[in-house]
Amino acid sequence: MKPGIVVFLGPSLPVREAEGILEACYLPPAKRGDIPGAVRDGARVICLIDGVFFQDCSVGHREILSAISSGVRVLGASSMGALRASELDTLGMEGVGEVYRMYRDGVVVSDDEVALVFDPESGIALSLPLVNIRHVLVLALHQHIIGEKDHQEFLSAARQLYFPDRTWERIRDKVAGKVETGVTDRLLEFASSAPDLKREDAIEALTRTRKIAEESGLLYDDK
């Protein structure tokens, strides 16, 4: 296989949905060594969205820079991609999306802001990334679903939880006695249908990758 466009994707967006946006070689969340492997297999554009954090060695800075120096376009967004892009955007990696901008601007700094646990078979997320929780809380604050004090209580509770334990139910338990039950119920109802920031960024990154492929005349062919 000689993939021209490689996307490392996991829980940020279902592959089937991604394929409707961009025809590419979709691979699971990237670990150390996967990007050099993609380059060896012929990748000319790499879109890094999801990557492993604690399950295996994470994608290294040097292997991204090596890919860029060999002429490969490397984009990052949503999760591990956003983090690496914020660290390497002055060296040729292109960042896309709000999570990338949050890292770039210092709004968030820790790896665990985008970390979560997911089912390795289905790719379904089993916990919530902190950046998504932040996003929902800001939207809820702006829509007067919660007040400023409650916003801080919910955010503090989420930050105190270890990343695999971050769910709205666990956050609700931690704020019990600090936030009125009615307020918590309204927030959880709002959160159930609120936008998924990492998902939105993944879609934006795939759209941007498609544009780059079209502009460069790069056609994916795995037949």
N, C-alpha and C positions, 0 to 999 in steps of 0.2 A: 504493500500500500504506500502511495506517495501523496499524502494529504497536503493540500495547499493551505488550507485554513484549519487550524486546530483550536478547539475550545475546551477548556477544563471546567466542567460544570457538575454541580452536585445539588445540594438542597436549595440553592438560591432560586432555581427555576427548573421545572420538569423538562427533560430533554425533548420530549415530543412537542412541547410548546415552543421550545427554542428552535427546533427544526423548521417550524413554520415561519420563522423570522430569517434564519440564515442556514443555508446548506453548508455543512462543515463536517469535519471529523470530530465527534464529541467523545471526550475521554472523562473518566471519573476525576474527582478532586485531586489536584496535582500534589505530588510529594517530591522529595529531593531526587533528582535524576530524570524526572519525566520531561522537563523542558529540553534538555540536551537530546533526549531520545526523540522528541518530536522534530527537532531540527535535523537530526540524522535521517529521519524518515521523509524529509522534504518539505516541512512546514515553511511557509513564507510569511504567514500572519498567525500570531498566537494570541488568543484572547484568554487571559487568566481570570477566571471568576472565583471558583472555589478551590481551596487547597487544604491539605491536612495541617493541623496545628500540633496536637499532642499524640495522635495515634502513630505517627511516623515522623521522620525528619522533614521539616518544612522546605519549601522551595527556597533555594539559596539566591542571594543577590548576585553572586558572581555568574551563576548559570544564566540568569536573565540578561546580564550585561554581555555575556559571551554570545548569546543569541542575537542581541541587538548589533553587536560588532560584526556579526556575520551577514548582516543585511536583513534580518527578520524583523518585521514590525511586531512589537509586543504591547498589548493593551492590558489594563487591569481595572477591575471594578468589583463592587458589591461586597466582597469578602477578603480572602487572602490577596486577591488581585488589587483591591483598593489599597490595602496596607502596603504592598510592595511598590505600587505605583507612586504612592506619596513619598516613598523613600528614594525612588529612582527616577522621578519625573524630570529632574535636571540632567539626567544622563541618557535620556532617549526613550524611556518607557512612557507610554501615554495613559494617563488616568482618566476615567470616565465616571460620572455620577456623583451623587451627593455624599455617599460614604467616603469616597476618595477625597472629596473636598473637605470633609470633616477632619480626616487625618492630616491632610495637607495644611489646613489652617490651624491645627492644634486644638480643635474642639474636642477631639478624642485622641488618645495616645496609646492605649493599651491594646495588645493583641486580643484580649478577651472581649473586646467590644463587638467583634464579629464572630467569635467562637460559639459553636453550638454542637450538640450531639445529634446524629441522624442514623436512621436505619440503613446499614450498608447495602441491603438488598433493594429496597424501594427508593432510597434517597430521601425519604420523608423526614423532615426535621422533628426532633423529639424535645427540643428546648428552644427558647427564644434568644436570638442575639441581642445584646444590649443596645446596639444602634437602632434596632427596630422598636425596642421599648421606648427609647428616648424620643423617637419620631412620633410614636403614638401619644406619648405624654404631652409633647409640644402641641400637637394638633388638638388634643383634648383641652389643654389650657386655653388655646386661642378660641375654641368654640364654647368656652365657659362651662364645660362639663366638670372640670375640676378647678380649684383655685391654686394660687401660687404655693401656699403652704402644703396643700395636698400633693401638688406636683413634686415638691422636694421630698416628701415622705415616700412616695412611690418610687422615685428614682433612687433614693438612698437604700430602700429595701431591695431593689433589683441589683444594685451594685454590690450589696453585701452577700448575695447568693453566689455560690460557685456556678460557673457557666452551665454545667449539665443540669442544674436544678432550676434554671430560670424559666418559669412558666407564670402565667397570670394568676393561677391558683396559689402557687407558692408565695407570690408577691402579696396577694390578698391576705394570706395567713400572717405574713410578717407585719402588715400595717394594721392588723386587728387591734382595736383599742386606741389607735392613733388617728385613724381616718374614719369618718362616719360610714356605717355600713351602706347607706343609700348612695353615697358618693362612689364607693368602691364598686357597687353593683352597676351604676351608670357607666363607669369607666370600662368595666369588663364587657358590658354590652357593646359599647363603642369599639373597643379593641377587636371584638370578634369580626368586624367588617371593615376595620381601618386599613389603609394602604400598607403594603409590605415594602418597606424601603429597599431591602436587598433585592427583592424581585424586580422592582422598578428599575434599579440600577443595572441589573443583569440584562433586562430588555434593552435599555439604552446602549449598553456596551455591544450587544449583538447587532443592533441597528447601525452603530458606528462602524463595527467591523465589516458589515455588509457594504457600507458606503466605500470604505477603503478598498475592498476587493473589487468593487465595480469600477472605481477610479483607476485602479492598477491593471484592469483587464484580467484579473486572476479568476479563473473558473475552477470550481471544485469538481473533480472527476474521480470517483472511486469505483468505476466500472471496469 
